[in-house]
Amino acid sequence: MYLSKEELVHHISTKPFRLVSEAADTLGVEAYVVGGYVRDIFLNRTSPDIDIVTVGSGIQLAGEVARKIGRGVSLSVFKNFGTALIKTKDFELEFVGARKESYTRESRKPIVEDGTLEDDQKRRDFTINALAICLNKNRFGDLIDPFEGLYDMEDQIIRTPLDPDITFSDDPLRMMRAVRFASQLGFRIESETFEAIERNKERIHIISGERIAEELNKIILSPKPSAGFEYLDKCGLLPLIFPELEALKGAETREGIGHKDNFSHTLMVLDRLATQSDHLWLRWAALLHDIAKPATKRWDPKLGWTFHNHNFIGERMIPGIFKRMKLPMNEKMKFVQKMVLLHMRPIALADNEVTDSAIRRLLFEAGDDIESLMLLCEADITSKNPEKVRRFLNNFRTVRERLAVIEEKDRVRNFQPPVSGEEIMQTFGLPPSRPVGELKDAIKEAILDGIIPNEYEAAHAFMLRKAGDMGLMPVKE
């Protein structure tokens, strides 16, 4: 974890930092690179965000840097916030003046005053994010670490620089950020910091859904997302921000028959999927695939515990969850709905004889998302019985092979029936009506069942036969 000054200088010897150094010395002000960029140098991670703090005007320093760059620079100034952003084709720099902050009980928006570097570091959320490296020429590469963030990185802990109760009460979003960093970095939340989250958890209600969703997305995209959700559960935030997920907790036994804890199962599925895909919305589908099990849980003396139609009910629950959490109500939500609705279909195929008709229907309904669906279903096999897991995965391989064969032969993925509704109306002189839909559906079903091939001539002939059965006759030209 330790880096010499020479190594730090090497990391900040690129053009952006040299430009800031020259501009700061020209203006006679102190300038530092701070926060996540510095942290990630020590963690050997890439960081896209470069934050520059100056003891003075961040806007003025940004203006001087932009002047030195000359052509090809974009300078955006945000006077209300005292910040500025420089963009070039090669890098981005965000500037702010060192400041100290105070808060009111009702808002996470601070009252801001000019401050020293120490004041600015005190307002940082965690010690690992409070490191700064000086960019002025006479101290270039000096590390300022007043809260021993380096030691916390070595010990892999998340800790606040100041009293955690004040830190989290002032800005409750930092509670979510603590969980997020622990999940992303594989760190643990230090005990006093964790207990302060427990004490201040109700303050999360002043945070907007958008900001909470942003942190949840980052937790979901962590290498091991379950760590973040387990922290949310243990500190008491989970029922406040995601009650549907909290409701999955618990196992019950009746007459010697038990069911698994669906919360633990869901996190296992999410972790397994995370090793195979970094697709955010597929990971959301893993998190939500069993979300309706509490609502559909029933005890049947003959069958034991059942969760009938939890995929259908789960699909219907998702718009409400997405709307409350301010997640996108667009094709991303529809993708999650589709995955939740279909997540049991490949499992059913793997459990029984795989028919061509069943494969065609799965291809038709999943469309271009078939590979995502298969990844989700394979992650959903979490049995502790290795023989059962091996059998299911082998069957899934068979399903994948059949999918490839049927798709190559019948081309049913995303297909539209070869005979359109317009042609049906013209052929039989019909207005838009129920018989038109029935004929179009009959052609689709015949193709999916393998009765006719996915070709125009066969579909047209089938349409004429089916129409005759319905008492419809083609109009004479």
C-alpha positions in Angstrom: 0.0 0.0 0.0 2.9 2.4 0.7 4.2 4.5 -2.2 7.3 6.6 -2.1 7.1 10.3 -3.1 8.9 9.4 -6.3 6.2 6.9 -7.1 3.5 9.5 -6.4 5.2 12.0 -8.5 5.3 9.5 -11.3 1.5 9.1 -11.1 0.8 12.8 -11.3 3.5 13.7 -13.9 1.0 13.7 -16.8 -0.1 16.8 -18.7 -3.3 17.6 -16.7 -1.4 17.8 -13.4 1.5 19.8 -14.8 -0.9 22.3 -16.2 -2.7 22.7 -12.9 0.7 23.0 -11.1 1.9 25.8 -13.5 -1.5 27.7 -13.3 -1.6 27.5 -9.4 2.0 28.9 -9.2 1.1 31.6 -11.7 -1.8 32.7 -9.4 0.1 32.1 -6.2 -2.5 29.7 -4.8 -2.3 26.1 -3.3 -3.7 23.3 -5.5 -4.2 19.6 -4.7 -5.6 16.6 -6.4 -8.0 15.0 -3.9 -10.5 12.2 -3.2 -11.1 9.1 -5.3 -8.3 9.7 -7.7 -5.7 9.7 -4.9 -7.3 6.7 -3.2 -7.3 4.7 -6.5 -3.6 5.4 -7.0 -2.9 3.4 -3.8 -5.5 0.7 -4.7 -4.1 0.4 -8.2 -7.4 1.2 -9.7 -8.2 3.5 -12.6 -10.3 6.5 -11.7 -12.1 8.6 -14.3 -12.7 11.5 -12.0 -9.9 14.1 -11.3 -10.9 16.5 -8.6 -8.8 19.6 -7.9 -9.1 21.6 -4.7 -7.5 25.0 -4.4 -7.2 27.3 -1.4 -8.8 30.1 -3.2 -11.2 30.3 -6.2 -11.7 27.1 -8.1 -13.3 29.0 -10.9 -10.3 31.3 -11.2 -7.8 28.4 -11.2 -9.8 26.6 -13.9 -9.8 29.7 -16.0 -6.0 29.9 -15.8 -5.6 26.3 -16.7 -8.0 26.7 -19.7 -5.9 29.7 -20.8 -2.7 27.6 -20.7 -4.3 24.8 -22.7 -5.6 27.1 -25.4 -7.4 25.5 -28.3 -9.6 22.4 -27.9 -10.6 23.1 -24.3 -14.2 23.4 -23.0 -14.6 25.4 -19.7 -18.0 25.2 -17.9 -18.4 27.4 -14.9 -21.0 26.8 -12.1 -21.0 30.0 -10.1 -23.8 29.0 -7.7 -21.6 26.0 -6.6 -18.2 27.7 -6.9 -17.0 24.9 -9.3 -15.8 24.6 -12.8 -15.2 21.8 -15.2 -12.5 21.6 -17.9 -12.9 19.1 -20.8 -10.5 18.2 -23.5 -10.4 15.3 -25.9 -7.9 13.6 -23.5 -9.0 14.4 -19.9 -11.5 16.1 -17.6 -10.7 18.2 -14.5 -13.2 19.4 -11.9 -12.2 22.4 -9.8 -13.5 23.7 -6.5 -12.2 26.1 -3.8 -11.4 24.6 -0.4 -14.5 25.0 1.8 -16.1 24.1 5.1 -19.7 23.0 5.4 -22.5 23.1 7.9 -25.9 21.6 7.6 -29.5 22.0 8.7 -31.5 19.1 10.0 -34.0 19.1 7.2 -31.6 19.0 4.2 -28.4 17.4 3.0 -27.6 20.7 1.1 -24.8 22.3 3.0 -24.2 26.0 4.0 -20.8 26.6 2.4 -18.0 28.9 3.4 -14.4 29.4 2.1 -12.0 27.2 4.1 -8.5 25.7 4.3 -7.4 22.4 2.9 -7.9 20.9 6.4 -11.5 22.2 6.4 -12.0 20.6 3.0 -10.6 17.2 4.1 -12.8 17.2 7.2 -15.9 17.5 5.1 -15.0 14.3 3.1 -17.1 11.3 3.6 -14.5 8.7 4.5 -10.8 8.7 5.5 -9.8 6.8 2.3 -11.4 9.7 0.3 -9.8 12.5 2.3 -6.2 12.1 0.9 -4.7 14.9 -1.1 -1.5 15.3 -3.1 0.0 18.8 -3.5 0.5 20.0 -7.1 2.5 23.2 -6.4 6.0 23.0 -7.8 7.8 23.4 -4.4 5.8 20.6 -2.8 4.8 18.6 -5.9 3.9 15.0 -4.9 3.6 15.7 -1.1 0.8 13.5 0.4 -1.5 15.0 3.0 -3.3 12.3 5.0 -4.6 13.9 8.2 -7.0 11.0 9.1 -4.7 8.1 8.4 -6.6 7.0 5.3 -3.6 5.0 4.1 -3.8 2.8 7.3 -7.5 2.3 6.7 -6.8 1.2 3.1 -4.2 -1.3 4.4 -6.7 -2.6 7.0 -9.5 -2.5 4.4 -11.9 -0.5 6.5 -14.4 2.2 5.8 -14.3 4.9 8.5 -15.5 8.6 8.6 -12.9 11.3 9.3 -15.0 12.9 12.0 -17.8 11.8 14.3 -19.8 9.4 12.2 -23.1 10.4 13.8 -22.5 14.0 12.5 -21.3 12.8 9.2 -24.3 10.7 8.5 -26.9 13.0 10.0 -25.5 15.9 7.9 -25.6 13.9 4.7 -27.5 10.6 5.0 -26.5 9.6 1.5 -23.1 8.9 2.9 -24.6 5.8 4.6 -25.4 4.4 1.2 -21.9 5.4 0.0 -20.3 3.5 3.0 -22.1 0.4 1.9 -21.2 0.9 -1.7 -17.5 1.4 -1.1 -17.4 -1.6 1.2 -19.1 -3.7 -1.6 -17.0 -2.3 -4.4 -13.6 -2.6 -2.7 -14.2 -5.7 -0.6 -13.7 -3.6 2.6 -15.5 -3.8 5.9 -17.3 -0.9 7.6 -15.5 0.0 10.9 -17.7 -0.8 13.9 -18.3 2.8 15.2 -19.1 3.9 11.7 -21.5 0.9 11.2 -23.2 1.6 14.5 -23.7 5.2 13.5 -25.5 4.1 10.3 -27.8 2.0 12.5 -28.6 5.0 14.7 -29.1 7.4 11.8 -30.8 5.1 9.3 -34.2 6.9 9.4 -32.4 10.0 8.0 -32.3 8.2 4.6 -35.9 9.4 4.1 -34.6 12.9 3.1 -32.6 11.5 0.2 -34.1 11.5 -3.2 -35.0 8.2 -4.9 -32.6 9.0 -7.8 -29.6 9.3 -5.5 -30.4 6.1 -3.7 -30.9 4.3 -7.0 -27.6 5.6 -8.2 -25.8 4.0 -5.2 -27.9 0.8 -5.5 -26.8 0.5 -9.1 -23.1 0.8 -8.0 -23.6 -1.9 -5.3 -25.3 -4.2 -7.9 -22.3 -3.7 -10.2 -19.8 -4.6 -7.5 -17.6 -7.7 -7.9 -19.6 -9.4 -5.1 -22.9 -7.5 -4.8 -24.2 -9.6 -1.9 -21.8 -7.9 0.4 -23.5 -4.6 -0.1 -27.0 -6.0 0.4 -26.0 -7.9 3.5 -24.7 -4.6 5.0 -27.9 -2.9 4.0 -29.8 -5.6 5.8 -27.7 -5.7 8.9 -27.7 -1.9 9.4 -31.5 -1.6 8.9 -31.4 0.4 5.7 -32.8 -2.4 3.5 -36.5 -2.3 4.7 -36.5 1.5 4.4 -35.3 1.6 0.8 -36.2 -1.8 -0.6 -39.0 -3.5 1.5 -39.8 -6.0 -1.2 -36.3 -7.4 -1.0 -36.4 -7.4 2.8 -39.7 -9.5 2.6 -37.8 -12.4 1.0 -36.0 -13.1 4.3 -36.8 -16.1 6.4 -37.3 -19.8 6.0 -40.3 -21.7 7.4 -40.8 -25.4 8.2 -44.2 -27.1 8.5 -44.8 -30.9 9.0 -41.0 -31.4 8.5 -41.0 -29.7 5.1 -39.1 -26.4 4.8 -38.4 -23.9 2.1 -35.1 -22.0 1.5 -34.5 -18.5 2.6 -35.3 -16.6 -0.6 -33.2 -13.6 0.4 -30.0 -15.6 0.7 -30.9 -17.5 -2.4 -31.4 -14.3 -4.3 -28.0 -12.9 -3.3 -26.4 -16.2 -4.3 -28.0 -15.9 -7.7 -26.8 -12.3 -8.0 -23.3 -13.2 -7.1 -23.2 -16.1 -9.5 -24.5 -14.0 -12.3 -22.0 -11.2 -11.5 -19.1 -13.6 -12.4 -20.6 -14.0 -15.9 -22.0 -10.6 -16.8 -21.7 -7.0 -15.9 -25.0 -6.1 -17.6 -26.7 -3.8 -15.0 -30.3 -4.7 -15.9 -29.6 -8.4 -16.0 -28.2 -8.1 -12.5 -31.4 -6.3 -11.5 -33.3 -9.2 -13.0 -31.4 -11.6 -10.8 -32.2 -9.4 -7.8 -35.9 -9.4 -8.6 -36.4 -12.8 -10.2 -38.1 -14.2 -7.0 -39.4 -10.9 -5.7 -43.1 -12.2 -5.7 -42.4 -15.3 -3.7 -43.6 -13.8 -0.4 -46.9 -12.7 -2.1 -47.4 -16.2 -3.7 -46.3 -18.4 -0.8 -48.8 -21.1 0.1 -48.9 -24.3 2.2 -50.4 -27.3 0.4 -50.7 -30.4 2.5 -50.1 -32.6 -0.6 -47.4 -30.4 -2.3 -45.7 -28.7 0.6 -44.7 -25.1 0.1 -45.7 -23.6 -3.3 -45.0 -20.2 -5.0 -47.3 -20.6 -8.0 -47.1 -17.9 -10.6 -44.5 -15.9 -8.8 -42.9 -15.1 -12.1 -46.1 -13.6 -13.5 -46.8 -11.7 -10.2 -43.1 -10.6 -10.1 -43.4 -9.2 -13.7 -46.4 -7.1 -12.6 -44.6 -5.8 -9.4 -41.6 -4.4 -11.3 -43.1 -1.2 -12.7 -44.1 -0.2 -9.2 -40.7 -0.9 -7.8 -39.0 1.0 -10.6 -41.3 4.0 -10.3 -40.8 4.3 -6.6 -37.0 3.9 -6.9 -36.9 6.4 -9.8 -35.4 3.8 -12.1 -36.0 4.1 -15.8 -39.5 3.3 -16.9 -38.4 2.3 -20.4 -37.0 -0.6 -22.3 -34.6 -1.3 -19.4 -37.5 -1.9 -17.1 -39.2 -4.0 -19.8 -36.1 -6.1 -20.2 -36.1 -6.9 -16.4 -39.8 -7.7 -16.6 -39.1 -10.1 -19.5 -36.3 -11.9 -17.6 -38.5 -12.2 -14.5 -41.4 -13.5 -16.4 -39.4 -16.1 -18.4 -36.8 -17.1 -15.8 -38.5 -20.5 -15.0 -39.0 -21.5 -18.7 -35.5 -22.9 -19.4 -35.5 -24.6 -16.0 -38.8 -26.3 -17.0 -37.2 -27.4 -20.3 -34.1 -28.7 -18.5 -36.3 -30.7 -16.2 -38.3 -32.4 -18.9 -37.9 -33.7 -22.4 -36.9 -30.9 -24.7 -39.4 -30.6 -27.6 -38.8 -28.5 -30.7 -42.1 -26.7 -30.1 -41.0 -25.7 -26.6 -37.7 -24.4 -27.9 -39.4 -22.4 -30.7 -41.7 -20.7 -28.1 -38.8 -19.9 -25.9 -36.9 -18.4 -28.8 -39.9 -16.4 -29.9 -40.6 -15.0 -26.5 -37.0 -14.3 -25.4 -35.9 -12.9 -28.8 -32.5 -11.4 -28.8 -32.4 -11.7 -25.0 -32.2 -15.5 -25.0 -28.5 -15.5 -24.0 -29.2 -13.2 -21.1 -32.1 -15.4 -20.0 -29.9 -18.5 -20.1 -27.2 -16.8 -18.0 -29.8 -15.9 -15.4 -31.3 -19.4 -15.3 -27.9 -21.0 -14.9 -27.1 -18.6 -12.1 -30.4 -19.6 -10.5 -29.2 -23.2 -9.8 -28.0 -22.8 -6.2 -28.7 -26.2 -4.8 -26.3 -27.6 -2.1 -26.6 -31.0 -3.8 -23.7 -31.2 -6.3 -25.3 -34.0 -8.2 -28.5 -31.9 -8.7 -26.4 -28.9 -9.9 -24.5 -31.1 -12.3 -27.7 -32.6 -13.7 -29.3 -29.2 -14.3 -26.3 -27.7 -15.9 -25.9 -30.7 -18.2 -29.6 -30.3 -19.2 -29.0 -26.6 -19.8 -26.2 -27.5 -22.2 -28.8 -29.6 -24.1 -31.2 -26.7 -24.1 -28.5 -24.4 -25.5 -27.7 -27.0 -28.2 -31.3 -27.3 -29.2 -31.7 -23.5 -29.2 -28.9 -23.2 -31.8 -30.3 -26.0 -34.0 -33.9 -24.7 -34.0 -32.9 -21.1 -34.6 -30.7 -22.1 -37.5 -33.6 -24.3 -39.0 -36.7 -22.3 -38.2 -35.5 -18.6 -37.7 -38.2 -18.0 -35.1 -36.3 -15.5 -32.9 -38.2 -12.2 -33.1 -40.1 -13.5 -36.2 -43.3 -11.9 -37.5 -45.9 -14.3 -39.1 -45.2 -14.4 -42.9 -48.8 -13.3 -43.6 -49.6 -9.9 -42.2 -52.8 -8.6 -40.8 -53.2 -6.3 -43.8 -53.0 -9.2 -46.2 -55.6 -11.1 -44.2 -58.0 -8.2 -44.3 -57.5 -7.7 -48.1 -57.8 -11.5 -48.8 -61.2 -11.8 -46.9 -62.5 -8.3 -47.2 -62.4 -7.8 -43.5 -62.1 -4.6 -41.4 -59.8 -4.6 -38.4 -61.5 -7.2 -36.2 -61.3 -10.2 -34.0 -61.2 -12.8 -36.9 -58.1 -11.0 -38.3 -56.3 -11.4 -35.0 -57.4 -15.0 -34.6 -56.1 -15.9 -38.1 -52.8 -14.2 -37.5 -52.4 -15.9 -34.1 -53.3 -19.3 -35.6 -50.5 -18.9 -38.2 -48.0 -18.0 -35.5 -49.0 -20.9 -33.3 -48.8 -23.3 -36.2 -45.2 -22.2 -36.9 -44.3 -22.5 -33.3 -45.8 -25.9 -33.0 -44.0 -27.1 -36.1 -47.2 -27.7 -38.0 -46.0 -25.5 -40.9 -42.5 -24.1 -41.7 -41.8 -20.4 -41.2 -42.3 -19.7 -44.9 -44.8 -17.5 -46.8 -46.3 -20.2 -49.1 -47.0 -22.6 -46.2 -48.4 -19.9 -44.0 -50.7 -18.6 -46.8 -52.1 -22.1 -47.5 -52.6 -22.6 -43.8 -54.5 -19.3 -43.6 -56.9 -20.3 -46.4 -57.6 -23.6 -44.6 -58.1 -22.1 -41.2 -60.3 -19.3 -42.7 -62.5 -22.0 -44.3 -62.9 -23.6 -40.9 -64.1 -20.3 -39.6 -66.6 -19.8 -42.5 -64.5 -17.1 -44.2 -64.2 -17.0 -48.0 -61.6 -15.0 -50.0 -63.1 -12.1 -51.9 -63.0 -12.3 -55.7 -60.9 -9.7 -57.4 
